[in-house]
Amino acid sequence: RLLECIRNIYKEGGVRQFYLSYPTTVAMNIPVFAVYFATYEKVKKTIAPHIATNLEDGNFNPQVHCVAGGMAGAIAAACSNPLDVIKTRLQTQVTSHERTGETKMEFSGPRQVVQDLMKTEGVRGFLRGVGARMLYKAPGA
């Protein structure tokens, strides 16, 4: 099944098809980590005096780290959700023709996904799954 899947993807769009969402994935990770680290540092400095008293000398406090990391992860996930929606649509797209059984790719790049989302769902489409994404990312951050 795996080889059949690889053959079908290659037949549909060549090598390019395997990397269709790569630019979006890279573009998404840059702002995610920028937001994450900036938020983490701000939250850590804000909550540290309320949770721990000995952080001035550089001591590590797991409570501060967990709270700041979780909040930063959730906020970064929310900020990057529109790009994640675009990436996911590119990665999971396949349209099957009912009569012939042929498959074709619906979008050739991120611009088409954005245009389709705006036309079919509006701005709300870019926020689809934001709550679940925040809950998923917060504990890992």
C-alpha positions as CSV (number, residue, x, y, z in Angstrom):
1,R,0.0,0.0,0.0
2,L,2.8,2.4,0.8
3,L,4.5,1.9,-2.6
4,E,1.1,2.2,-4.3
5,C,0.5,5.5,-2.5
6,I,4.0,6.8,-3.5
7,R,3.4,5.8,-7.1
8,N,0.0,7.5,-7.2
9,I,1.4,10.7,-5.8
10,Y,4.3,10.7,-8.2
11,K,2.0,9.9,-11.1
12,E,-0.3,12.8,-10.1
13,G,2.3,15.5,-9.9
14,G,5.9,14.2,-10.1
15,V,8.5,14.9,-7.5
16,R,7.1,18.4,-6.9
17,Q,3.9,16.8,-5.4
18,F,5.9,15.4,-2.5
19,Y,7.1,18.9,-1.5
20,L,3.9,20.9,-2.3
21,S,3.4,22.1,1.3
22,Y,7.1,22.4,2.2
23,P,7.4,26.2,1.6
24,T,4.2,26.8,3.7
25,T,5.6,24.5,6.5
26,V,8.9,26.4,6.6
27,A,7.1,29.8,6.4
28,M,4.9,28.7,9.3
29,N,7.7,27.6,11.6
30,I,9.6,30.9,11.5
31,P,6.8,33.0,13.1
32,V,5.7,30.1,15.4
33,F,9.1,30.0,17.1
34,A,9.5,33.8,17.1
35,V,6.1,34.2,18.9
36,Y,6.8,31.2,21.1
37,F,10.2,32.5,22.5
38,A,9.1,36.1,22.8
39,T,5.9,35.0,24.7
40,Y,7.8,32.5,26.8
41,E,10.3,35.1,28.0
42,K,7.6,37.7,28.7
43,V,5.3,35.2,30.6
44,K,8.3,33.8,32.5
45,K,9.3,37.3,33.7
46,T,5.8,38.2,34.6
47,I,4.8,35.1,36.6
48,A,8.2,34.2,38.2
49,P,7.9,36.7,41.1
50,H,4.5,35.2,41.9
51,I,5.6,31.6,41.8
52,A,9.2,31.5,42.8
53,T,11.4,33.9,44.9
54,N,14.9,32.7,43.9
55,L,15.0,33.2,40.1
56,E,17.1,36.3,40.1
57,D,20.3,34.3,40.4
58,G,19.4,32.2,37.4
59,N,18.0,29.2,39.2
60,F,15.7,27.0,37.1
61,N,12.1,26.6,38.4
62,P,10.0,23.8,36.8
63,Q,6.7,25.5,37.7
64,V,7.6,28.7,36.0
65,H,9.0,26.8,33.0
66,C,5.8,24.7,32.6
67,V,3.4,27.6,32.9
68,A,5.3,29.9,30.7
69,G,6.0,27.2,28.1
70,G,2.4,26.0,28.0
71,M,1.0,29.6,27.6
72,A,3.6,30.4,25.0
73,G,2.9,27.2,23.1
74,A,-0.9,27.9,23.1
75,I,-0.4,31.5,21.9
76,A,2.1,30.5,19.2
77,A,-0.3,27.8,18.0
78,A,-3.2,30.3,17.8
79,C,-1.1,32.8,15.9
80,S,0.1,30.3,13.3
81,N,-3.2,28.5,12.9
82,P,-4.0,30.2,9.5
83,L,-0.8,28.9,8.0
84,D,-1.4,25.5,9.5
85,V,-4.8,25.3,7.9
86,I,-3.2,26.1,4.5
87,K,-0.5,23.5,5.0
88,T,-2.9,20.9,6.1
89,R,-5.2,21.5,3.1
90,L,-2.2,21.2,0.8
91,Q,-1.1,17.9,2.4
92,T,-4.5,16.2,2.5
93,Q,-6.1,17.3,-0.7
94,V,-7.3,14.7,-3.2
95,T,-10.5,15.0,-5.2
96,S,-11.9,11.8,-6.6
97,H,-14.2,11.7,-9.7
98,E,-17.2,9.7,-8.8
99,R,-17.8,8.0,-12.2
100,T,-14.2,7.4,-13.4
101,G,-12.5,6.9,-10.0
102,E,-9.6,9.2,-11.2
103,T,-8.0,11.4,-8.6
104,K,-6.7,14.9,-9.1
105,M,-5.2,17.5,-6.8
106,E,-7.4,20.4,-6.0
107,F,-4.8,23.0,-5.3
108,S,-1.4,23.6,-6.9
109,G,-0.1,25.9,-4.1
110,P,-0.9,28.0,-1.1
111,R,-2.4,30.9,-3.1
112,Q,-5.2,28.6,-4.4
113,V,-5.9,27.4,-0.9
114,V,-6.3,30.9,0.4
115,Q,-8.6,31.9,-2.4
116,D,-10.7,28.8,-1.9
117,L,-10.9,29.4,1.8
118,M,-11.9,33.0,1.4
119,K,-14.6,32.1,-1.2
120,T,-16.1,29.1,0.7
121,E,-15.6,29.9,4.4
122,G,-14.3,33.4,4.7
123,V,-11.9,34.4,7.4
124,R,-13.4,31.9,9.8
125,G,-12.0,29.1,7.7
126,F,-8.5,30.1,8.7
127,L,-9.4,29.6,12.4
128,R,-10.8,26.2,12.0
129,G,-9.4,23.9,14.7
130,V,-7.6,26.7,16.6
131,G,-8.9,25.5,20.0
132,A,-7.8,21.9,19.5
133,R,-4.4,23.0,18.1
134,M,-3.8,25.2,21.2
135,L,-4.7,22.3,23.5
136,Y,-2.5,20.0,21.6
137,K,0.6,22.3,21.5
138,A,0.4,23.8,25.0
139,P,1.5,20.6,27.0
140,G,4.3,19.9,24.6
141,A,5.8,23.4,24.8
